[in-house]
Every structure is written in structure tokens, then in C-alpha cells.
Amino acid sequence: MKTTAKERQSMLDMALQCGGHVETALALAVANELSVTDRLEDGQELTVPEPVDVGNARVVRLYRAHGVEPATEVSAEDMQCCPCGGIGYMGLEIDFEVS
């Protein structure tokens, strides 16, 4: 079976959509000769390994019935909003407060 990645979908998003859980990501990556951390292009076609774990078939059915296509990858536009961020760039009592 084939599936197509949409804009901002990661391998983990595709694993949820096709297999119902993130554990499908490794099988999906192996079947497509990709790394789990590789960025997917909009419109990239992926081969879904058969059989996908039927233990989460209910999740897959619900995603399909409701048209859920998770896309959690951070866009370049989002990254421009905070290029330097996180705990390594924070100063105690300045922008990181401990309560």
C-alpha cells in the first residue's frame, strides 16, 4: 500500500496515520529506506509495510473517518520566530523564573 506525505508531516505523523502508533515509524522508515528523523517532502510517496500492526486498527479507522492527518513538524516560519531559544539561552530570574 502507498501513502503520500502532506506538508509538515514527519515520519512519526505518518506512523500514527498509517499504523495507529509511533512504533510503526521504524517499519515505515525501513520500508522506504529512510531514517525515522528524515524530513518528508510535501507529496512524497511512501510505501506502507504490510501487515501494519492490527492492534491499533481502531485508531487508523478513526483517523480516516475524521480526516485526521497529523502534521507536527516545525515550519521554517515558526523557527524564525524564536531562532535562539530553550533552556541554554535563558537567564535565571530574567526570562526563566523558578517558582
N, C-alpha and C positions, 0 to 999 in steps of 0.2 A: 504494500500500500504506500502511496505517496502523499505528502502533505506539503504545503507551501508556507514559509515563514512570512509573517507580516512585519511592518516597521516596528522597531524596538523590541522584538521578541528575542529572548535568549534561549539557549538550549534547555534551561530549566522550565521556561514558559512552555516550550514545545513538548517537553516531557509530561507536564501536567495536562496539557491539551490532548495529547495522544495516548497517555498511559494512566492518567489519574493520580500520579505521584511523582516526586522528583527522582526516585530511584530509577525511573525509566531513562533518565538523562544519559547514563553510561551506555546502555544498549543502543540508544539513538545516536550517540556520538560515534560508537564503534561501527554501526551500520553505514554511517556516512563518511567514515574516515576523517572525523573531526575531533577536536578536543572539546570537553564539556565547557571550557571557558572561551571558545572561539565565538567571535561576533558573527551573527547571521545577517545576511543582506535581505532587504525587503524583496520578496518574490523568490528567494532561494528555495529550491525544491529539495525536500528531504525524504529519504526512504525510511519508513517506519518498520522496524523489525517485527516479524511475526513469530510466534504469537506475543502480543503485548500482554502483560500480566492481567488476567481477567479478574483478579481480586478487587480492582478498583474500577471495574467496568461501569459501575453506577455513577462515579464521578465523571467519567468520559461522556456518558449519556446525558447527564445534567449540563455539562459544558456545551455539548452540541445542541441540546434542546433550547438553551437560553442564549446561544450565540456567543458564549464566553470565549474570548481569545486573549489570554493574559499577555501583557507586554510591559515588562518591568525594567527593561534596560534603560539606563540614564542617557538622555539625549545630549548632543553637543551643546544645545541651547541651555539645558539645565546645568551643565558643567560650567558654563561661562558665568552663571550667577554666583558661584562660590568656588573659584579655581583653587584657592588655598583655604582649606577648612579642615575640621576634625580636631581631635584632641591634641595633636602635635603643634597646632597653630594657636591654641587658646592660652590665655593667661589667667591664672587664678585670680579671682575677685575682679577681673576686667570683663571678659566675655564668657567665663566659665565659673559659675558660682556653686559652691558646695553648701548645701543647706542641712 
